[in-house]
């Protein structure tokens, strides 16, 4: 050890508990509290590789170093991609009956197919207005610019197009 360098071993022994508590509190948020010792060790290795000489408060310096190493672990790609650990609620069987959801989705798809078949009753401008506004959920102002009309006119066109679609769908339903 160079003359004037601090005794890092003694400093570690004096402040390791505080370093460990801070690292654990940071890592606990992502379920990695058990890695606090590794974060503290990484901090000490980093400090030993290049010991500072102008530190006024060693406890604050060591605790901050441990906290930063813990934050580095939280931000690491492996932790972000792994996600949180699954708890016991994810381990059991799922009691949810999805049959009703599937039936609802099928009904919506069949209705959408019928509506799609009926789009032929609309002219291009009305078809564009209703498709852009209802299906793509675009703002009236953007559609108005494309169609070179006012936003209020887009609302009128969509309302008229939906009414024509309803009438055509009802007519086709009555033919069956």
Wavefront OBJ file of the C-alpha trace (Angstrom):
o trace
v 0.000 0.000 0.000
v 1.368 3.432 -0.914
v 2.185 5.867 1.892
v -0.794 8.122 2.670
v -3.285 5.638 1.228
v -6.175 4.736 3.503
v -6.444 1.264 5.005
v -9.295 0.029 2.805
v -9.593 -3.239 4.729
v -10.243 -1.414 7.988
v -12.641 0.994 6.266
v -14.517 -1.936 4.750
v -14.836 -3.687 8.116
v -16.124 -0.495 9.718
v -18.708 0.338 7.018
v -19.632 -2.998 5.403
v -22.980 -3.263 7.189
v -24.115 0.147 5.939
v -22.866 -0.676 2.437
v -24.733 -3.960 2.461
v -27.995 -2.394 3.742
v -27.997 0.260 1.024
v -27.152 -2.213 -1.752
v -29.849 -4.611 -0.514
v -32.472 -1.844 -0.419
v -31.749 -0.960 -4.058
v -31.711 -4.581 -5.221
v -34.797 -5.581 -3.211
v -36.969 -3.544 -5.596
v -36.218 -6.012 -8.404
v -36.103 -9.136 -6.266
v -32.313 -9.361 -6.128
v -31.609 -8.537 -2.478
v -29.454 -11.671 -2.270
v -27.003 -10.031 -4.707
v -26.213 -7.188 -2.285
v -22.973 -8.854 -1.178
v -21.815 -9.055 -4.792
v -22.569 -5.366 -5.321
v -20.558 -4.476 -2.201
v -17.697 -6.686 -3.378
v -17.751 -5.044 -6.828
v -17.621 -1.632 -5.177
v -14.637 -2.583 -3.028
v -12.778 -4.110 -5.984
v -13.327 -0.961 -7.989
v -12.094 1.231 -5.135
v -9.056 -0.988 -4.535
v -8.139 -0.821 -8.236
v -7.894 2.937 -8.013
v -8.005 4.183 -4.419
v -9.018 7.810 -3.953
v -6.938 10.074 -1.766
v -9.145 13.099 -1.235
v -12.170 11.544 0.497
v -13.517 13.496 3.467
v -16.277 11.088 4.559
v -15.333 7.466 3.937
v -18.656 6.056 5.053
v -20.564 8.210 2.575
v -18.067 7.385 -0.171
v -18.244 3.614 0.392
v -22.031 3.555 0.770
v -22.417 5.593 -2.443
v -20.070 3.241 -4.298
v -22.062 0.205 -3.138
v -25.331 1.897 -4.100
v -24.020 2.691 -7.586
v -22.872 -0.887 -8.113
v -26.319 -2.102 -7.025
v -27.965 0.306 -9.458
v -25.660 -1.004 -12.197
v -26.922 -4.513 -11.453
v -30.543 -3.342 -11.606
v -29.933 -1.651 -14.945
v -28.039 -4.582 -16.439
v -29.552 -6.147 -19.523
v -29.796 -9.563 -17.887
v -32.038 -8.226 -15.101
v -34.192 -6.120 -17.421
v -34.775 -8.992 -19.835
v -35.351 -11.635 -17.172
v -38.130 -9.657 -15.518
v -39.321 -10.124 -11.968
v -39.541 -13.534 -10.371
v -42.926 -15.199 -10.536
v -44.710 -15.523 -7.246
v -47.014 -18.277 -6.044
v -50.118 -16.797 -7.688
v -48.623 -17.625 -11.087
v -47.861 -21.232 -10.187
v -51.401 -22.528 -9.693
v -53.986 -23.500 -12.286
v -55.952 -20.738 -13.925
v -59.640 -20.960 -13.002
v -60.678 -18.478 -15.690
v -63.053 -19.841 -18.316
v -62.102 -18.376 -21.663
v -64.933 -19.956 -23.656
v -67.077 -16.837 -23.321
v -64.207 -14.604 -24.437
v -63.587 -16.828 -27.461
v -67.284 -16.778 -28.365
v -67.377 -12.966 -28.069
v -64.297 -12.643 -30.261
v -65.805 -14.944 -32.851
v -69.028 -12.933 -32.876
v -67.034 -9.719 -33.348
v -65.062 -11.264 -36.204
v -68.203 -12.467 -37.942
v -69.810 -9.042 -37.544
v -66.663 -7.376 -38.880
v -66.665 -9.717 -41.884
v -70.298 -8.843 -42.592
v -69.511 -5.132 -42.313
v -66.521 -5.570 -44.627
v -68.741 -7.230 -47.224
v -71.157 -4.296 -47.024
v -68.524 -1.595 -47.573
v -69.239 -1.800 -51.300
v -72.409 0.301 -50.794
v -70.244 3.302 -49.880
v -68.469 5.627 -52.268
v -64.706 6.013 -51.930
v -64.804 9.172 -49.813
v -67.333 7.790 -47.304
v -65.515 4.446 -47.172
v -62.218 6.244 -46.514
v -63.755 8.477 -43.854
v -65.383 5.639 -41.926
v -62.379 3.325 -42.246
v -59.854 5.942 -41.124
v -62.012 7.267 -38.280
v -63.573 4.077 -36.894
v -61.153 1.287 -37.758
v -57.840 3.152 -37.595
v -58.997 5.639 -34.923
v -57.350 8.594 -36.649
v -58.313 12.137 -35.634
v -60.987 13.901 -37.672
v -58.608 16.781 -38.379
v -56.098 14.516 -40.152
v -58.801 12.833 -42.199
v -60.294 16.223 -43.055
v -56.962 17.407 -44.438
v -56.634 14.308 -46.631
v -60.207 14.550 -47.928
v -60.018 18.356 -48.214
v -63.100 18.903 -46.048
v -63.730 20.268 -42.560
v -63.561 18.040 -39.461
v -67.314 18.579 -39.001
v -67.895 17.257 -42.525
v -65.831 14.164 -41.641
v -68.195 13.526 -38.728
v -71.189 13.872 -41.044
v -69.632 11.523 -43.585
v -68.840 8.922 -40.931
v -72.350 9.119 -39.501
v -73.912 8.754 -42.949
v -71.546 5.887 -43.857
v -72.335 4.001 -40.651
v -76.071 4.437 -41.253
v -75.726 3.091 -44.803
v -73.681 0.149 -43.520
v -76.312 -0.659 -40.878
v -79.068 -0.553 -43.467
v -77.158 -2.799 -45.868
v -76.250 -5.273 -43.108
v -79.905 -5.403 -41.989
v -81.041 -5.887 -45.595
v -78.588 -8.747 -46.126
v -79.549 -10.314 -42.795
v -83.207 -10.239 -43.891
v -82.340 -12.056 -47.147
v -81.014 -15.082 -45.259
l 1 2 3 4 5 6 7 8 9 10 11 12 13 14 15 16 17 18 19 20 21 22 23 24 25 26 27 28 29 30 31 32 33 34 35 36 37 38 39 40 41 42 43 44 45 46 47 48 49 50 51 52 53 54 55 56 57 58 59 60 61 62 63 64 65 66 67 68 69 70 71 72 73 74 75 76 77 78 79 80 81 82 83 84 85 86 87 88 89 90 91 92 93 94 95 96 97 98 99 100 101 102 103 104 105 106 107 108 109 110 111 112 113 114 115 116 117 118 119 120 121 122 123 124 125 126 127 128 129 130 131 132 133 134 135 136 137 138 139 140 141 142 143 144 145 146 147 148 149 150 151 152 153 154 155 156 157 158 159 160 161 162 163 164 165 166 167 168 169 170 171 172 173 174 175 176
